[in-house]
Amino acid sequence: MSESDHLLTEVEGHVAVIRINRPKVLNALNLALMEDLAELMERYDADDSIRVILLAGSQRAWAAGADIGDMATATRADMESRDQFSQWNRIKAIRKPIVAAVSGFALGGGCELMMHCDVVVCSETARIGQPEINIGVMPGAGGTQRLTRAVGKAVAMDIVLSGRFLSAKEAMLMGLVSRVVPKEHWFDEAMNVARVIAAKAPVSARHAKESVLNAEEHPLSEALGRERELFYMLFDTDDQTEGMAAFLEKRRPSFTGK
């Protein structure tokens, strides 16, 4: 395991694990952390031996929001010049599947970071929300947009304007998280999910991720056209040949990512 001031990393097979590690401030997200996180994710995205990125916090907190100390005295000009959201755009551009292991608080920027992930495995203890309104601001890293697309206008308005927290069960019923598990299994279950995805054909996984995300961001006819193009492209891969041959031969496929 390698360590930085605020991120811990390790690799298990084809899964790269990144743990947010700022326990004294409940894993609050500051600019330095987000820059390092984006750089790490880009490095793993470019590494052919890595097929899935697993992003985790601690049992007490996934990330309890942005680091308010970074912003409390900032002006509009300060916020615009630091361009902090460019790091979020880099994370959004990661092509490989990202699995989130969420326990405890996932608030504000923590909720927004969770929504940048592709599969969210959540402890029953999780508390999820966008409480920025309580400190005189609003979500700025995609919270008003991704939350609305996930749960609908009425619920998003309630969460954003009241600042209330969702329980893990509520979040799953609304489609905001993928799975909810007992608190003692939150990380192990996320790792199991990451391993399952890592065993699939890597190019197929990347194309499938792109296609699902296109459903949120593009008109239906355009997204359907891109889906078809991505589907056809997979027939130029060795993994498509291997996967279909293995199915017909009733054996487990051996995918190489080519």
Secondary structure by P-SEA (a helix, b strand, c coil): ccccccbbbbbcccbbbbbbccccccccccaaaaaaaaaaaaaaaacccccbbbbbbccccccccccccccccccaaaaaaaccaaaaaaaaacccbbbbbcccccccaaaaaaaaccbbbbcccbbbbccccccccccccaaaaaaaaaccaaaaaaaaaacccccaaaaaaacccccccccccaaaaaaaaaaaaaaccaaaaaaaaaaaaaaacccaaaaaaaaaaaaaaacccaaaaaaaaaaaacbbbbbccc
